Amino acid sequence: MKTIKIKVTPELVLRSTVTTDAVDLFRLIDDNRDQLKKWMPWEPLTKTIKDELAFIQVSQMKVRKNQLVLLTIEYMGHVAGMIDIHSINPSLAQGEIGYWLGKDFQHQHLMQQVVNALSIYAFTNLNMHRLNLYTDVENQASHHVALNAGFKEEGRLVEYLKDASGQFHDALIHGRVNHN
């Protein structure tokens, strides 16, 4: 499995997620449940460190098959969140970006830097032509991340995203195309 390490800034790094990240990622999820459950349907499924470890192991199989890029976000040496490219379609040279960040790391413009860096990596190293990013219409912070990372809002999808309670929400679709 190819190891990825993207140095966004001297303090901000994206790196391949490994099984030893399970403890730190679980603790971060556990500390941020109130915030995550509003946007992330997987939050109630991550009840223990073993759940997070199982997620990482299944994800690593998808990474080996080039179906997923899964990265841990580190800020100043601390696990801060995750970002991925999923729903990769090689024939269309496109994929979808998803991410989450712990509350202690928000409002510092870290995520827009991370999304931009991963986008450039995908265009340069993975030969992607297009990346999509979906945000809940109520999640203004995530919408601004997309716009500030070079994505353009392209439309609204009715009842496209599902939260942890099973409720459906409208989504804004953002796209970024590699014109080089």
N, C-alpha and C positions, 0 to 999 in steps of 0.2 A: 504494500500500500504506500503510495507516494505521500510523503509528509509535506505539509504546506506550512510556511511561516511567512507572514506578511507584516513587515514593520511599518505601521502607519505613521507613528511618531516615535521618538525615543521611549516614551512612556506607554504607548498604545500598540499592542501586538495582536494579530490574529494568528492562531495556530491550530493545526489539526487536533481535534478532540480525541483524547485517549481515555482508556478505562479508568486510569487513576484520577481523572477529573470528576468521577462520579460523586465523591464525597463533597467536594467544594461546590459543584453544580447543584446537588441536592440541597445543601444548606442555603444556597442563594435562592433557590426556588421556595424553600420553606419560609425564608425570611420575607419573601415578596408575594406570598399567596394572594393577599387581598387585591393587589394590583394585577397580578397575572390572570386570575380567574375571570376578570372582566374581558380580557382579549384572547386568552389562550385556551382552546378547548382541551388541551392535554393536561392542564394543571391538576385536576382531580385524580388523574391516572398515576401521578408521581407521588406516591404516599411514603416511599421508603428509599433508602440509598440503593437497594436492590432493584427497584423500579427504574431508577436513573441509569444504573449500570446496564440493565437489560436494553434500555433505549439506545445507549451508546453502542452496545454490541450489535444490535440489529442495524443501526445506522452505519456501522463500519462495514457490514456486508454490502450495503448499498453503495458505500463509497468505493469499495473494491470493484463493483460492477459499473462504476461511472454513472450511477443514478443520483448521486447526492454529493455535495461538498458540505462538510460539517466542520465548523470552526468554533473554538472557544475564544472569547474576547478577554484579554488580560489588560488591565490598566494598573500601572505602577506595581506590577508583580502580583496583583490580586485578580482572581477570576471575577469578571464583571457581568458576563452574559454569554449569549451564543448568537451566531449568525449562520445561515445556510443558503445554499442554492439547491432547491428541490424541483420536482417535476421537470427534470432535464429531458429535453427532446433533441437528440443529436441531429435528426434529419432536418429540423427547423432551426437548429443552432440557437436554442433558447432555453430559459429556465426561469424559476421564480425565487425571489429572495424573501426569506423570513428571518425575523430576529426578535430578541428580547434582551433587556438590560435591567439589572438590579437597580432599585430606587436610589441607592447611594451614589450611583454613577450617572444618573440622568441630569439633564439640564446643564451639561458641560460641552455640548456639541460633539460628544464622542461618537454617537451612533451615526450621524451624518458622515463623519470621517471614515468610519468603518464600512458603511454601505458604499461610499464612493470608492474606497480602496478595493473592496471585493469586486465591484463592478469592473474596474480597470483590470484586475487580475483575470476575471472571467473573459473579458474581451481579448486580452493579450495572450493569456496562457491556455485558455480552454476553447478558443476560437468561437466564442458565443457571438451571435449577432444581436440578440435582443434579450433583455431581462425585464420581467414583470414584477411588480410589487403591489400587493393588495393591502389597503388599510381600512379599518372600520371607519365609517363616516363620522362617528363620534370621537375617534381617536385623533384629535388635532395634532398632538405632538408627533405621532408617527407620520401623519400626512406631511408635516413640515420637514421631517427627516427626509422623506422621499424627494420632495421638491428641492431641498438644499443639497441633496446628493446627485442632482442632475437628472432626475426623473421628471417626466411630464404627466400631468393628470390627463387621462384619456377618456374617462367616463365613469358611470355609476352602475353597479350591478345590484339588483334588488335581491335582498335576503340571501346573500352569497356566503357570508361568514357566520359561523356558529360559535357561541361562547360556551364556557364551561357548564352553564346551567341548561344548555340545549336551546337557547333562544337564538333566532337568526337575525342578522343585521345586514344592512346595506353596506357595500364596499365600494371604495374608490379604487379604480385600477390606474396604476402609474406604470409607464414604460420608459425604458432607456435603450436606445439603439446605438450600436457601434457603427459609426460612419467612416471609420478608417479602413 
